Amino acid sequence: MDDDSSTEARSLQRSRCTVVDGVPYLDPEQLAAEYSTSAGSLLRTAGLAESDVANYRSERVQERLREIVEIIDMHSRGLQETSVSHAWYRLMPLLGMGGKRAVDLVAEGHAGFVRHEIERAFAGDGYA
């Protein structure tokens, strides 16, 4: 991701944050509302438990939420539609991955691969 994209991603993430004691945290409730889903469902798609809604400030939860936001934002830049990108994230199998979707790969800890596939697709090397 180039510097402009990184800055844009950080700005988008901050707008989805709740500030606690001066520290911004991605809020699963705010993200869920944006993606038209529940916070529990969003966390399950990240390979976490619904009970992690209460622990959303933990580093593990924040890292998984950042991965989801970055991937959906990367995908939606090409489409200009976040809701379509969230549906793609949850529903569309990635080519050559044995039917696995982006949501499956992120839950398994392979968010970097998904980001790479999106970059490749929007560069004209295939569709993620």
HELIX and SHEET records of a PDB file:
HELIX    1   1 ASP A    3  SER A   15  1                                  13    
HELIX    2   2 PRO A   28  GLU A   34  1                                   7    
HELIX    3   3 ALA A   39  THR A   45  1                                   7    
HELIX    4   4 GLU A   50  VAL A   53  5                                   4    
HELIX    5   5 GLU A   59  LEU A   79  1                                  21    
HELIX    6   6 THR A   82  LEU A   91  1                                  10    
HELIX    7   7 ALA A  102  ALA A  107  1                                   6    
HELIX    8   8 ALA A  111  ARG A  120  1                                  10    
HELIX    9   9 ALA A  121  ASP A  125  3                                   5    
SHEET    1   A 2 CYS A  17  VAL A  20  0                                        
SHEET    2   A 2 VAL A  23  LEU A  26 -1                                        
END                                                                             
